[in-house]
Amino acid sequence: MKRVCIIGASGKLGKYMVRYALDKGYEVVGVCREKSVKKLDEFKERISVVPGATNDSEVIKKAIAGCDGVLTVLVPWGVHQYSSGTAQAVLDNALEEARLIFSCGWHITQDGKDVYSKSFKRMLRFVSWIGKLFRLVEIKDQEKACELIFASDTKWTVVRGSGLEEGESQGLPLWSDHVGDSILASNMTRRIDFALFMLEALENDELIHKSPAIVGCQTPSALAHTPN
């Protein structure tokens, strides 16, 4: 893999992914809203930046041209189908053999076999209600985006993140096919390690057509499942 595109490059997760991609020697193209381009100044001269809305098909077509891998942050901002529009633009314009890695939360389910706690369900209902009330986020659209991805025959992986915290890297997160697995009970991952898993997924063909739910490798639940 030589050339990768990071969609949502100016965000916290996106910038971590940019650093990891550069460390791996990839040629990097970043996509972000025009007003956020300055957030990528630390990478000036090292990456190419395509400014524009990530749900704009023409912007995405230009950005991912010739890319072997595409890393996409599915952000449910606003109420204008931002996540689903972004996902569709990537699926429509990526190279046939490109690895497509998408990020989202645990609330996404691929096969309906995930098991969520009552507290998680309450939190999700609250966030959805507040987001809809103030027209800030659109959780249902992120679900629609993933439905589009799951139905695609492209080489996709949807990485589902737990609760996130900042801090130094603890290493590659552990994962499970389903939320509800006891290995995920700690529900916490360093954001920098979420980015690390996204980059690792580019090269791991075992994750094609999977939606791994991740957790920090040094959390209590992960350590309880790690052989001594």
C-alpha positions in Angstrom: 0.0 0.0 0.0 1.5 3.3 -1.0 -1.2 6.1 -1.1 -3.9 6.6 1.5 -6.7 9.1 1.9 -7.9 10.2 5.4 -11.4 11.7 5.3 -11.9 13.8 8.4 -8.2 14.4 8.7 -8.4 17.6 10.8 -10.2 16.1 13.8 -8.5 14.5 16.8 -8.8 11.0 15.5 -7.9 12.1 12.0 -4.7 13.8 13.0 -3.5 10.7 14.9 -4.2 8.7 11.7 -2.2 11.1 9.6 0.8 10.7 12.0 0.6 7.0 11.9 0.3 6.9 8.1 3.3 9.2 7.6 5.3 7.0 10.0 4.5 4.0 7.9 5.8 5.8 4.8 2.4 6.3 3.0 1.7 9.1 0.7 -1.2 10.9 2.5 -4.1 12.9 1.2 -6.3 14.5 3.8 -9.9 15.7 3.4 -11.5 18.2 5.7 -13.8 21.2 5.7 -12.2 24.4 4.3 -12.4 26.2 7.6 -10.5 23.4 9.2 -7.5 23.2 6.9 -5.3 25.2 9.2 -5.6 22.5 11.8 -3.4 20.4 9.5 -0.6 23.0 9.3 1.8 20.8 11.4 1.8 18.4 8.4 2.3 21.1 5.8 4.6 20.0 3.0 4.2 16.4 4.1 0.6 15.7 2.9 -1.8 16.9 0.3 -5.1 18.5 1.5 -8.4 18.5 -0.4 -10.8 21.0 1.3 -14.5 20.5 1.1 -17.5 18.8 2.6 -16.8 15.1 3.0 -20.3 14.2 1.7 -19.6 16.0 -1.5 -19.0 13.2 -4.1 -16.8 15.4 -6.3 -14.5 16.3 -3.4 -14.2 12.7 -2.4 -13.7 11.5 -6.0 -10.8 13.9 -6.4 -9.3 13.0 -3.0 -9.3 9.2 -3.3 -8.2 9.0 -6.9 -5.4 6.5 -7.0 -5.6 5.6 -3.3 -4.9 2.0 -2.2 -6.6 2.7 1.2 -9.2 5.1 2.5 -9.7 5.8 6.2 -13.0 7.6 6.9 -14.3 9.1 10.1 -18.1 8.8 10.0 -19.1 11.9 11.8 -22.9 12.3 12.4 -22.8 16.1 12.4 -25.9 18.1 11.6 -29.1 16.9 10.0 -28.1 16.7 6.4 -27.1 13.1 6.0 -23.5 13.8 6.5 -22.4 10.3 7.4 -24.4 8.4 4.8 -23.4 10.9 2.1 -19.8 10.5 3.0 -20.0 6.7 3.0 -21.8 6.6 -0.3 -19.2 9.0 -1.9 -16.4 6.7 -0.8 -18.1 3.5 -1.9 -18.9 5.1 -5.3 -15.5 6.4 -6.1 -12.9 4.2 -4.5 -10.6 1.9 -6.6 -12.0 -1.6 -6.9 -9.3 -3.2 -4.8 -8.9 -0.4 -2.3 -9.2 -1.2 1.4 -11.9 1.0 3.0 -11.8 1.5 6.7 -14.6 3.4 8.5 -14.9 4.5 12.1 -18.1 4.7 14.2 -19.4 3.9 17.7 -20.4 0.7 19.4 -24.1 1.4 18.7 -23.7 0.2 15.1 -24.6 -3.5 14.7 -23.9 -5.6 11.6 -25.9 -8.7 12.4 -28.1 -7.7 15.3 -26.2 -10.0 17.7 -24.7 -7.2 19.8 -25.9 -7.0 23.4 -26.0 -3.5 25.0 -26.4 -2.6 28.7 -29.4 -0.6 29.9 -27.1 2.3 30.7 -25.7 2.3 27.2 -29.2 2.2 25.7 -30.2 5.1 27.9 -27.2 7.1 26.9 -27.8 6.5 23.2 -31.4 7.6 23.5 -30.4 10.7 25.3 -27.7 11.7 22.8 -30.1 11.0 19.9 -32.8 13.1 21.5 -30.5 16.0 22.3 -28.9 15.8 18.8 -32.2 15.9 17.1 -33.6 18.7 19.3 -30.7 21.0 18.7 -30.0 19.7 15.1 -26.4 18.9 16.1 -26.0 15.2 15.4 -27.9 12.5 13.5 -27.2 9.1 15.0 -29.7 7.4 12.7 -27.8 8.7 9.7 -24.6 7.0 11.0 -26.6 3.8 11.2 -27.8 4.4 7.6 -24.2 4.9 6.5 -23.1 1.6 7.9 -26.0 -0.2 6.3 -24.7 1.1 3.0 -21.3 -0.1 3.8 -22.4 -3.6 5.0 -24.3 -4.0 1.7 -21.3 -3.2 -0.4 -19.0 -5.7 -2.1 -16.0 -3.4 -1.6 -13.2 -4.4 0.8 -14.6 -2.6 3.8 -14.0 -2.8 7.5 -16.1 -0.8 10.1 -14.1 -0.2 13.3 -16.5 0.4 16.2 -15.0 2.5 19.0 -15.8 2.3 22.8 -15.6 5.3 25.1 -12.5 7.4 24.2 -9.9 9.1 26.3 -6.7 11.0 25.6 -3.2 9.8 26.7 -0.1 8.1 25.4 -0.5 5.0 23.3 -1.0 1.7 25.2 -0.7 -0.4 22.1 -3.0 -2.0 19.6 -6.6 -2.4 21.0 -8.2 -5.8 21.4 -11.5 -6.5 19.6 -14.5 -8.7 19.5 -17.1 -9.4 16.8 -19.9 -8.3 19.2 -20.6 -5.8 21.9 -21.5 -7.7 25.0 -18.4 -9.8 25.0 -16.8 -9.6 28.4 -13.5 -8.5 26.9 -15.1 -5.2 26.0 -16.6 -4.6 29.5 -14.2 -1.7 30.4 -15.6 0.3 27.5 -12.6 2.6 27.1 -9.9 3.1 24.4 -7.2 5.7 24.0 -8.1 7.8 21.0 -4.5 7.5 19.7 -4.9 3.7 19.8 -8.2 3.8 17.9 -6.2 5.5 15.2 -3.6 2.8 15.4 -6.2 0.1 14.9 -7.6 1.9 11.9 -4.1 1.9 10.3 -3.6 -1.7 11.2 -6.9 -2.6 9.6 -5.6 -1.4 6.2 -3.2 -4.3 6.1 -5.3 -7.0 7.9 -7.3 -8.9 5.4 -8.9 -11.0 8.2 -10.9 -7.8 9.0 -12.5 -7.5 5.5 -16.3 -7.4 5.8 -16.0 -7.3 9.6 -17.1 -4.7 12.2 -14.7 -5.2 15.1 -15.6 -3.5 18.4 -12.5 -2.4 20.1 -11.2 -1.8 23.7 -7.9 -0.6 25.1 -5.4 -3.4 25.5 -4.5 -2.2 29.0 -8.0 -1.9 30.4 -9.0 -4.3 33.1 -11.4 -6.3 30.9 -8.7 -6.7 28.2 -6.1 -7.7 30.7 -8.4 -10.3 32.2 -8.5 -12.0 28.8 -4.8 -11.7 28.0 -2.7 -14.8 28.8 0.1 -14.3 31.4 
